[in-house]
């Protein structure tokens, strides 16, 4: 058999395997820190690749595979495994079998791609196509936190997953770009995510005698006016930040003025300094109730930091994309104000994430975190190629 023919058959087999893995994970989604069967499937599959050392239970339910091929650097590649509490509404034959749980953010794709990366790298190690060590991090719980407020990335880091790593890379599927489009950005690319909880307190009272007491619902009107003016009047228009209210709860009867109103929302920013300013300004908005005769409480639960992509690693990704035999389009711009706990990892190790176009060509919007999210599976092989080539390029790079 000719070399070209053999390579072609291997390529077809990889494509088939990637689709099979991805659909398996999609049918069997598991929530954050509950990825028991997903992790077992990943570990079993990895154990079948020559040269892989596999460790389970990292960061509770994570899996780390290590492939060493002589002295040199260590480069890590990360994929997240958890699903979301969403009921899927799709007609394809690999719909979620776990009612109320769905891979609506593409983590099934990420996990399948990283298994494909492991398969390809194991074959490349046999022919000494690289020197150094590669660590494959199958991370739990990107979408949620445990009772201590920690998601999967810091949990794995606490157990030494990045202790010996020189660089780290990752990808995320991107439903707003077609297959073949690669979105990159150096510097801040996704937002820090904080959740605030506030309560406005008054006396409440009878709906027919509002003048007798103090009304926290009335006070809320002034708070909302101040809150929604923050982006244009309290923060610089050059700063990237957003504040949104997601929940307002008050009252239980039409003729009773409630004694308190609870408000919950999200605060997102790129720059750490702006993150702190945004928190302070939101609390000031609630302080308005004091001269109106009310009181307030305000607290913030801090989430992941902003994702900052290392400029050197991002440049390597761009060079790999540009040098690839296929013609891919590079789009250079930040990824938005969504959150990504990969930001914890790039705080301690120079690394970067890129976005992988996966839009289905049917004109239907299938956004992340929606009940009909799906992908064009042609993106799977592209993801494998770019991660493999970038990891090897980083291993052999001498100036980082």
N, C-alpha and C positions, 0 to 999 in steps of 0.2 A: 504494500500500500504506500502510495506517495505521501511525503510529509504534509503537503498541502491538504490532501484528502483526509488524512488522520486528524489534522488540526480542525478541519471543518466539522468532522463528526464529533470531536470533543466539544466544539462550540455548541453544536445542536444539543448535545447531551446536557451541557451546563444550562442552557436556556430552559430545557424541559425540567431540570431539577429545581431551578430557581422558582419557576411557576408552581411546581408541586409543593415546595416548602412554604412559599408565601400563602398559598390557598389553605394549607394545613393550619398555619398560624391564624389565618383569618377566620376559619371555622371554629377555632378553639381559643377565643380570647380570654385573658385573665387580667383582673384588676391589679393595681399597684401593690407590690409586696405579696401578691398571691400567685405569682407566675410559676407555680410548682411544676405543672406538666410542661409548660413551655421550656423551662430551664432543663428539665429532664430530657426532653427531645433534643435540645441544643447540645447538651453534654454528650448524649449518646452518639449523635451525628459527628461531633468533633472528634470523639474517641476513635472513629473509623478512619481518620486522616493520619497518615504516617508522620511521625515526628511531633505531634501535638501533645503537650502536657495540659491537662484539663483540671481546673479547680472549681468546685461548686460551693454554693452557700456564701458567696462573697457579697457583703452588703445585704445579708438576709437571703435573697433568692437569685443573686447574680452569678454569672459564670465567667471565668477568665481562662482563656486558652493562650498558651505561650508556645511559640515556634522559634527556636534558636538555630542559627546557621553560621556559627563562627563568631569571632569577636567583632565588636562594633557598637553602634548606637542601639537604642531601644525606641521603637515607634509603636504607639498604641492606636487602635482603631476602635471606636465605640459605636454601639447600636443599642437603642432602648427597646424593651420587650413588652411593656404593659399596655393595656387597652383602657377604654373609657366606659363609664356607666351610661351608655346610650343604646337604645333599641334600634337595631338596623332595619332599614326599609329599602331592600334591594331585591332584584329578581334573579340574580345570578345563582349558580349552583353551589357556591361556596359561602353562602350566607352564614352568619354567626349561629352556632348551635347553643350558645350560652345566653339565654334570654336576658335582655337588659344590659348586655355587655357587648362592646363592638370595638374593633380596630378602626377608629375614625380619625386617627392621626398618622397612620402609615407605619406604626411600629412593627407591624407584621412584615412590611416591606423591608424595613431597616434590618430586622433580624435575619430574614432570608438572604438579603444581600451580603451580610457579614458571614453567614455560613458559606456563601459562594466565594467570598474572599478567602476564607480559610481553605477551601478546597483547592483554589488556584495557587495560593501561596505554598501549600504542601507539595504540590507538583513542581513548583519553581525551585523549592529548596532542594529537591532531588538532583536538579541539574545545576545547582550552585548559582542561581540567577541573582542572588543577593547575599550579602553578609550582614550579620547583626541579628537582632532579636525583634520579633513582632509579637505584640500582645493584643489579643482580641477581647474587648470588654463587652459582654452582653449584660447590659445594665437593667435592673428592675426600676420601677417606680419613678419615671420621669414626670408623670402626670399628677402625682399626689404625694403627700408626706405621711410619716408615721406619727406616733403619739408624742414624739419629741420635736416634731416640726421639720424633720429631715427627709429629703427625697433620696432616690437611689444613688445619685452621683456622689454626694458627700459621704454616704454610708460606705460605698466602695472605696473611696479615698481614705476613710478612717482605717480601713483594713489593709492599706498599703498598695492598692491597685496601681497607683501612679508613682510609687516611691523611686523606681529606677527608670522612669520614662523621660526621654529627651523631647519628643514631640507627640502630639495627639491630633487625630483628625476624625471627622464624622460627616455624615450627610443627613439631609432631611428631604423627604419628598415634597414637591411643590405643585399644587394643583392649579396655580395661576399661570404656569408656563407649560408649553408643549414639550413632548419628548424631544431631547436633543438640546434643550436650553439649560444652561448651567448658570445659576446666580451665585456670585461671590461678592464679598465685601471685606475690606481690611478695616480693623477698628470695631467700634461698637456697632452691632448688627441686630441684636434683639434686646429687649428691655429687662431691667430688674422688675420684679413683681412683688408688691406688698399689698396686704389686705388690711383695710382699716375698719374698725367697729366703733361707732359713736352712739351715744344716747343723749337725747335732749329731755330734760326733766322740768315739768311744771307742777302745778297742783291738780290740774284736771278740774272737772266739775260738771254741773248740769248744762246740757245743751241750750236750755232756755235762759240761763243766767251766766253767760260767758264773762261778764264784767266782774263777777265775784272772785274768780280764780285766775290762774295764769295758764295759757293755752300753748303747749309745745308744738302743736300743728301749725299755729299762726307763726311761731318763732322759726319753724322750719323754712318758711318762705324766704326769710332774710338770709338764712344759711345757704339755701340753694342758689340764691342770686350771687352771693359771694363765691360759692364753690365753683359755679360754672364760669365765673369771670377770671379764674386763676390762669388759664393758659394765655389769655390776652392782656391781662393787667398786672399780674404778680410775677410771672415768669418771662424771661427774655424770649422773644419770638425766634431766636436762634437756637434755643434749647429744644431737645426732643423729649417730650414728656406728655402724659395724659392722665387725667383723673376721671373716673367714672363711678357712678352710684348704681349698684345692682339690686339693692333691697331697701325698702322702706316699710316698716311695720308699726302700726299704731291702732289703738282702739278696738272695741268689741261690740259697740251698739251705736245706733244712729243718734241717740239723744244723750250720749255721755262723751264729754270732752276727755280724752285720755290724759293720764298723768305723765306719760313719757312716749317718746317716739324713738325707735331704733333705726339706724342708718348704717348700711354696710356697702363698701365699694372697693375698687382696685386702684392702685397708684403705680404708674409705670414710667420709667425714665431710662436714658442711656448713661449719662454721666453720674457718678456717685455723688458729686456735690449737688447736682440738681435733684437727685433722689432725696437727699436730706432736706433741701429747701421745699420740695413739694410736700413732704410730710408736715413740715412746720406750718406752711401756708394753709393746708387743709384744716389743721387744728385751729388756726386763727379764725377760719370761717365759722367754726362751731362756737368759738368764744363770744361771738356776736350775741348769743342768747343771754348773756349775763346782764347787760344793761336793760334787757327786755323783761327781766324778772325771772329768768330761768337759770338752770345749771346744766352742765354737761359732763360726760365722761368720754374719753377718747383713747383708743389703743391701736397699735399697729402690729400685725404679725408679719415679720419680714420673710420674704421668700427668696428665690434665687437671685443672684446678681445679674447684671447685664452681661450678655455674651459679647466678649471682645475678641475678635479674630486677629491673631498675630499676622503682621504684614508679610513677614518672610514666608511663613507657611502658606498664606493666601497666594503669594506670588508663585510658589511651587505648584499649587493646584492649577493656577491659570496656565502655567507653562505646560503642565501635563495635558490639560484640555486642548490647548493650541497645537500640541505636537501629535495628538491622536490621529489615527488614520481616518476615523470618521469626522465629518464636519459638524462640529457642535458650535452653538452660539453662546457666547459669554455675555451675561448681563451683570454689570457692576453697580449695585446699590444695596443699602441695608435691607434686612429681611422683614422689618416691621416692628410693632410694639408687642408682639407675642413674647412669651417667656420660654426659656430653655435651660434646664439645669446643667447642660453641658458647660454653661458659663462658670460653674464652680471649678471645672477641670481646667479651663483656659486661664483661670486666675493663677494657677500654680505651675502649669506646664505650657510652653508656647504651642498653640494649636489653633485650628480653624475648622469651621463647618461650612459646607457649601449646600446649596439647594438644588435639587434634581427635578427637572421638569417631568411631570407625570400625567398631564391633562389628557383625558379621553377626548377623542375628536368627534364628539356627538353634540356639542353645543350646550350640554347640561352642566350647570354649576355644581361641582362636588367639592365644596370647601372643607377644610380641616374641621374636625369636631362637629360634623353634621351627620345625620342618620343615613345619608346615601353616598358618603365618601367612597371613592373607588379610584383605581389608577389604570393607566395604560401600562400593561406589564412589559412592554418593550424597554421600559426604563430600568428594569432589574439588571440586565446585563451591562448597561452603561454604568450603573452605580458600582458594580463589581470592578469593571475595568479601571475606572478613575480612582477608586480607593486603593487597589493593588498597585497601580503605577505611581500614585502619589506617595504611598508608604515606602516603596522601594527608592524613589527619588530622594525622600527625606533621609533614609538610611545612608545613602551614598553621598549626600551633600556634606561638604566640608566646612561651610561657613556658618553653621547655626548650632 
